[in-house]
Amino acid sequence: MLSPSQITFREKTITDPHEAADSPRRPEREALLQARIKDLKLHLKGTALERHIQQLYGELEAKGISFRPECYLSDQWGCPSGVPVIGLPFYLADPRLHTLEAELGGDAETEREILMYLRHEAGHAFNYAYRLYDTEEWRKIFGDYSKPYHDDYKPRPFSRKYVVHISGWYAQKHPDEDFAETFAVWLTPGMDWAKRYAGWGALKKLHYVDEILKRLGRTPQLVQLADRDLDVEDMEETVLDHYRQRQLEERVELSLRDHLDQELLGLFEPADAAPASAETLVRAERQSLIQAVTQYSGVGAPMVRALVDHLVDRATALRLTIHLDKTREYLTKLTSLVTALAMNYLYTDRFFEVD
């Protein structure tokens, strides 16, 4: 199951929601933030999200699978453990809420990502519907389903034992995620998985999925449960309180002080030495930088986000500047710096050694 979008938040954004992303103070926006989620009467019917779900069902049918996992709106992506249903984030059902997610969450799923996540969750749902995780065959290929589930897993980037689907080497998080990711790759239209993963250890997992789906695709599911974790109709919290709670749960505190100042001084120009501020450049590229480093390092987005925000704060405090004609050079060096720090954290649990 997916983590709650793996998002962290700037405290000032939640304290004063009007400051987010240069948004003007709009009465309708304030009303939306103060509304209880259950009172918004959100639903799937007639939405773009419903069309995505129907596309998923079409992809399942094209692969010879009769199973149609029930979908519902919830607080995040996920399947309740052992229950073959799919929960989708409530904010995807309303364009206004999707805009708020981009502002307060720092990111929002694209259409491509929504379909990727649907295929992933369909893998969980199929696993639960047919209790594959209870079979010796499944355990021999993917591992022990009862293995403890840790959000702070340490992946091995570029390992060929696992497929690559969701960023951050997500298949390596847990055997259940490994199966869901393998299922998603297998299901993706136009994916020549046999060619794409030729020579990989992950290929045997894809062959397993291919064989088990041919065997079970048209058979009745074993588990008929439809219990939901948290239905949107039961969400008493306001939209603003939802984001405040996410901030508390996913906030990362860093005490780096001025330890990276020398690296920043070597990367950018001194105060008043160039016409533009380094802060402006880093803020403009902040989200792309976080996404790229998260995808290839496997370090969680909250940690990478906190690191980038620290660098923004220090560049501002040092009044560092840039030459506009060297923008690409600065970005290349900055990306290398953040990636090196993230990888050091991945393997040593710290960004740098302190003497």
C-alpha positions as CSV (number, residue, x, y, z in Angstrom):
1,M,0.0,0.0,0.0
2,L,1.2,3.5,-0.8
3,S,2.2,5.9,1.9
4,P,0.1,9.1,2.0
5,S,1.8,10.5,-1.0
6,Q,5.0,10.8,1.0
7,I,4.5,14.5,1.5
8,T,5.8,17.0,4.1
9,F,4.8,20.6,4.6
10,R,6.2,23.9,5.4
11,E,4.8,25.0,8.8
12,K,4.0,28.5,7.7
13,T,1.8,27.1,4.9
14,I,-0.4,25.3,7.4
15,T,-0.4,28.1,10.0
16,D,-1.6,30.6,7.4
17,P,-3.1,28.8,4.4
18,H,-3.5,32.0,2.5
19,E,0.3,32.1,1.9
20,A,0.5,29.0,-0.2
21,A,1.9,29.1,-3.7
22,D,1.2,32.8,-4.3
23,S,-2.6,32.2,-4.0
24,P,-4.7,35.3,-3.4
25,R,-7.0,35.5,-0.4
26,R,-10.1,34.1,-1.9
27,P,-13.3,33.6,0.2
28,E,-14.2,30.4,-1.6
29,R,-10.8,29.0,-0.8
30,E,-11.2,29.8,2.8
31,A,-14.6,28.2,2.9
32,L,-13.2,25.0,1.3
33,L,-10.4,24.8,3.9
34,Q,-12.9,25.2,6.8
35,A,-15.4,22.7,5.4
36,R,-15.7,19.2,6.9
37,I,-14.6,16.7,4.4
38,K,-17.8,14.6,4.9
39,D,-19.9,17.7,4.2
40,L,-18.4,18.2,0.7
41,K,-20.4,15.2,-0.5
42,L,-17.6,13.9,-2.7
43,H,-18.2,11.0,-5.0
44,L,-16.7,9.1,-7.9
45,K,-19.6,9.2,-10.4
46,G,-19.0,11.5,-13.3
47,T,-15.5,12.5,-12.3
48,A,-12.2,12.1,-14.2
49,L,-11.2,9.7,-11.4
50,E,-14.1,7.4,-12.4
51,R,-12.9,7.4,-16.0
52,H,-9.4,6.3,-14.7
53,I,-11.0,3.5,-12.7
54,Q,-12.9,2.3,-15.8
55,Q,-9.7,2.4,-17.7
56,L,-8.2,0.1,-15.0
57,Y,-11.1,-2.3,-15.4
58,G,-10.6,-2.3,-19.2
59,E,-6.9,-3.1,-18.7
60,L,-7.9,-6.0,-16.4
61,E,-10.4,-7.3,-18.9
62,A,-7.8,-7.1,-21.7
63,K,-5.5,-9.3,-19.6
64,G,-8.2,-11.9,-19.1
65,I,-9.1,-10.9,-15.5
66,S,-12.7,-10.8,-14.4
67,F,-11.9,-9.4,-10.9
68,R,-13.1,-5.7,-10.5
69,P,-11.8,-4.3,-7.2
70,E,-14.3,-1.9,-5.6
71,C,-13.0,1.7,-5.4
72,Y,-13.9,4.3,-2.8
73,L,-12.8,7.7,-1.6
74,S,-10.6,7.8,1.5
75,D,-7.9,9.8,3.1
76,Q,-5.1,8.2,1.1
77,W,-4.1,5.6,-1.4
78,G,-4.3,2.0,-0.1
79,C,-6.0,-1.3,0.4
80,P,-7.0,-2.4,3.9
81,S,-4.8,-5.3,4.7
82,G,-6.3,-8.5,3.4
83,V,-9.3,-6.7,1.9
84,P,-9.7,-6.6,-1.9
85,V,-10.9,-3.0,-2.2
86,I,-9.0,0.2,-3.2
87,G,-9.1,3.5,-1.4
88,L,-8.2,6.7,-3.3
89,P,-7.4,10.1,-1.9
90,F,-10.5,12.3,-1.6
91,Y,-8.9,15.3,-3.1
92,L,-8.7,13.6,-6.5
93,A,-12.5,13.8,-6.8
94,D,-12.6,17.6,-7.0
95,P,-10.4,19.9,-9.1
96,R,-10.5,22.5,-6.3
97,L,-9.1,20.0,-3.8
98,H,-6.6,18.8,-6.3
99,T,-5.3,22.4,-6.6
100,L,-5.1,22.6,-2.7
101,E,-3.1,19.4,-2.7
102,A,-0.6,20.9,-5.0
103,E,-0.4,24.0,-2.9
104,L,-0.4,22.6,0.6
105,G,1.1,19.2,-0.1
106,G,3.7,20.5,-2.5
107,D,2.7,18.0,-5.1
108,A,-0.3,16.4,-6.7
109,E,-0.7,13.3,-8.8
110,T,-0.7,13.6,-12.6
111,E,-3.0,11.5,-14.7
112,R,-0.1,9.1,-15.5
113,E,0.6,8.7,-11.8
114,I,-3.0,8.1,-10.9
115,L,-3.1,5.2,-13.4
116,M,0.2,3.9,-12.0
117,Y,-1.1,3.9,-8.5
118,L,-4.4,2.3,-9.5
119,R,-2.5,-0.6,-11.2
120,H,-0.4,-1.0,-8.0
121,E,-3.4,-1.1,-5.7
122,A,-5.1,-3.5,-8.0
123,G,-2.1,-5.8,-7.5
124,H,-2.7,-5.6,-3.7
125,A,-6.4,-6.2,-4.2
126,F,-5.9,-9.3,-6.4
127,N,-3.4,-10.7,-4.0
128,Y,-5.9,-10.4,-1.2
129,A,-8.9,-11.5,-3.2
130,Y,-7.2,-14.9,-4.0
131,R,-5.1,-15.1,-0.9
132,L,-2.0,-15.6,-2.9
133,Y,0.2,-14.5,0.0
134,D,-0.8,-17.6,1.9
135,T,0.6,-20.0,-0.7
136,E,4.0,-21.6,-0.6
137,E,4.6,-20.6,-4.3
138,W,4.0,-16.9,-3.5
139,R,6.3,-17.0,-0.5
140,K,9.1,-18.7,-2.3
141,I,9.1,-15.9,-4.9
142,F,8.2,-12.8,-2.9
143,G,9.0,-13.6,0.7
144,D,7.1,-13.7,4.0
145,Y,3.9,-11.6,3.9
146,S,4.0,-11.3,7.7
147,K,7.3,-9.5,7.6
148,P,7.2,-6.3,9.6
149,Y,6.3,-3.2,7.5
150,H,8.7,-0.3,7.9
151,D,8.3,3.1,6.2
152,D,12.0,3.8,6.6
153,Y,13.2,0.9,4.4
154,K,16.6,1.1,2.9
155,P,16.4,0.1,-0.8
156,R,19.3,-1.0,-3.0
157,P,19.1,1.4,-6.0
158,F,19.2,-0.3,-9.4
159,S,18.8,-3.8,-8.0
160,R,17.7,-6.1,-10.8
161,K,15.8,-8.4,-8.4
162,Y,12.9,-6.0,-8.4
163,V,10.8,-4.2,-11.1
164,V,10.8,-0.4,-11.3
165,H,7.4,1.2,-11.2
166,I,6.7,3.7,-8.4
167,S,9.6,6.0,-7.7
168,G,11.9,5.3,-4.7
169,W,12.5,1.6,-5.6
170,Y,9.1,0.9,-3.9
171,A,9.1,-2.8,-4.7
172,Q,11.8,-3.3,-2.2
173,K,9.8,-2.0,0.7
174,H,8.0,-5.3,1.6
175,P,7.0,-8.6,-0.1
176,D,3.4,-7.3,-0.5
177,E,4.7,-4.2,-2.3
178,D,7.0,-6.3,-4.4
179,F,4.0,-8.3,-5.7
180,A,1.9,-5.2,-6.3
181,E,4.6,-3.5,-8.2
182,T,5.3,-6.6,-10.3
183,F,1.5,-6.9,-11.0
184,A,1.4,-3.2,-12.0
185,V,4.3,-3.6,-14.5
186,W,2.7,-6.7,-15.9
187,L,-0.7,-4.9,-16.3
188,T,0.7,-1.7,-17.9
189,P,-0.5,-1.5,-21.6
190,G,2.3,-1.5,-24.1
191,M,4.8,-2.8,-21.6
192,D,6.9,-5.5,-23.2
193,W,8.0,-6.8,-19.8
194,A,9.7,-9.9,-21.1
195,K,12.0,-7.7,-23.2
196,R,12.3,-4.9,-20.7
197,Y,13.4,-7.2,-17.8
198,A,15.3,-9.8,-19.8
199,G,18.3,-10.9,-17.7
200,W,16.8,-9.5,-14.5
201,G,16.1,-11.5,-11.4
202,A,12.7,-9.8,-11.4
203,L,11.7,-11.6,-14.6
204,K,10.8,-14.8,-12.7
205,K,8.4,-12.7,-10.6
206,L,6.8,-11.4,-13.8
207,H,6.5,-14.9,-15.2
208,Y,4.8,-16.0,-11.9
209,V,2.3,-13.1,-12.2
210,D,1.6,-14.1,-15.9
211,E,1.1,-17.7,-15.0
212,I,-1.1,-17.2,-11.9
213,L,-3.3,-14.7,-13.7
214,K,-3.8,-17.1,-16.6
215,R,-4.8,-19.7,-14.0
216,L,-7.1,-17.6,-11.9
217,G,-8.1,-14.6,-14.1
218,R,-11.6,-16.0,-14.8
219,T,-12.2,-17.8,-11.5
220,P,-14.3,-16.5,-8.6
221,Q,-12.4,-14.6,-6.0
222,L,-12.0,-16.3,-2.6
223,V,-12.4,-13.2,-0.4
224,Q,-15.5,-11.2,-0.8
225,L,-14.9,-8.7,2.0
226,A,-15.5,-5.0,1.2
227,D,-14.6,-3.5,4.5
228,R,-13.2,0.0,4.1
229,D,-10.5,1.6,6.2
230,L,-11.9,5.2,6.2
231,D,-14.7,6.2,3.9
232,V,-14.9,9.9,2.9
233,E,-18.4,10.0,4.3
234,D,-17.0,9.4,7.7
235,M,-14.2,12.0,7.6
236,E,-15.3,14.5,10.3
237,E,-12.1,16.6,10.0
238,T,-11.9,19.8,8.0
239,V,-9.8,20.1,4.9
240,L,-7.4,22.3,6.8
241,D,-7.2,19.9,9.7
242,H,-6.4,17.1,7.3
243,Y,-3.3,18.9,6.1
244,R,-2.3,19.9,9.6
245,Q,-2.4,16.3,10.7
246,R,-0.4,15.2,7.8
247,Q,2.2,17.9,8.7
248,L,2.5,16.5,12.2
249,E,2.8,12.9,11.0
250,E,5.4,13.5,8.3
251,R,7.3,16.5,9.5
252,V,11.1,16.1,9.5
253,E,13.2,18.2,11.8
254,L,16.8,18.8,10.7
255,S,19.6,20.3,12.9
256,L,22.1,21.0,10.2
257,R,22.8,24.6,11.3
258,D,25.6,26.0,9.1
259,H,27.4,22.7,8.3
260,L,26.6,22.9,4.6
261,D,27.4,26.6,4.2
262,Q,30.9,25.9,2.6
263,E,29.3,23.7,0.0
264,L,26.8,26.4,-0.9
265,L,29.4,29.1,-1.0
266,G,31.4,27.0,-3.4
267,L,28.3,26.3,-5.6
268,F,26.8,29.8,-5.9
269,E,28.2,33.3,-6.0
270,P,28.8,35.5,-3.0
271,A,26.4,38.2,-1.9
272,D,26.1,41.1,-4.4
273,A,28.5,39.4,-6.9
274,A,25.7,38.5,-9.4
275,P,22.4,40.0,-10.4
276,A,20.0,37.3,-9.3
277,S,19.5,35.5,-6.0
278,A,20.3,31.8,-5.6
279,E,17.2,31.4,-3.4
280,T,14.9,32.3,-6.3
281,L,16.5,29.6,-8.5
282,V,16.3,26.9,-5.8
283,R,12.7,27.7,-5.0
284,A,11.7,27.6,-8.7
285,E,13.3,24.1,-9.1
286,R,12.5,22.9,-5.6
287,Q,9.7,20.4,-6.5
288,S,11.5,18.9,-9.5
289,L,14.7,18.5,-7.5
290,I,12.8,16.7,-4.7
291,Q,11.1,14.4,-7.1
292,A,14.3,13.5,-9.0
293,V,16.4,12.8,-5.8
294,T,13.6,10.8,-4.2
295,Q,13.1,8.7,-7.3
296,Y,16.7,7.8,-7.8
297,S,18.1,7.7,-4.2
298,G,15.2,5.9,-2.5
299,V,15.3,8.4,0.4
300,G,11.8,9.4,1.4
301,A,10.3,12.6,0.0
302,P,9.9,14.2,3.5
303,M,13.6,13.8,4.3
304,V,14.7,15.2,0.9
305,R,12.2,18.0,1.1
306,A,13.5,19.0,4.6
307,L,17.1,19.0,3.2
308,V,16.2,21.1,0.2
309,D,14.3,23.6,2.4
310,H,17.3,23.8,4.7
311,L,19.5,24.7,1.7
312,V,17.0,27.3,0.6
313,D,17.1,28.9,4.1
314,R,20.9,28.9,4.2
315,A,21.2,30.3,0.7
316,T,18.8,33.1,1.8
317,A,20.7,33.8,5.0
318,L,24.0,33.9,3.1
319,R,22.5,36.2,0.4
320,L,24.0,34.0,-2.3
321,T,23.6,35.0,-5.9
322,I,23.8,33.5,-9.4
323,H,24.6,34.6,-13.0
324,L,21.5,33.9,-15.1
325,D,23.6,32.5,-18.0
326,K,25.0,29.8,-15.8
327,T,21.6,28.5,-14.5
328,R,22.1,25.0,-15.9
329,E,25.5,24.7,-14.3
330,Y,24.2,25.7,-10.9
331,L,21.3,23.2,-11.1
332,T,23.6,20.4,-12.1
333,K,25.9,21.0,-9.2
334,L,22.9,21.5,-6.8
335,T,21.3,18.2,-7.9
336,S,24.6,16.4,-7.4
337,L,25.0,17.9,-4.0
338,V,21.5,16.9,-2.8
339,T,21.8,13.4,-4.3
340,A,25.2,12.8,-2.6
341,L,23.8,14.0,0.7
342,A,20.7,11.8,0.3
343,M,22.8,8.7,-0.6
344,N,25.1,9.3,2.4
345,Y,22.0,9.5,4.6
346,L,20.6,6.2,3.0
347,Y,23.7,4.2,3.9
348,T,24.9,5.9,7.1
349,D,21.7,7.5,8.6
350,R,23.4,10.9,8.5
351,F,24.1,13.5,5.9
352,F,27.8,13.9,6.9
353,E,30.3,13.1,9.6
354,V,30.6,15.7,12.4
355,D,34.1,15.9,13.9
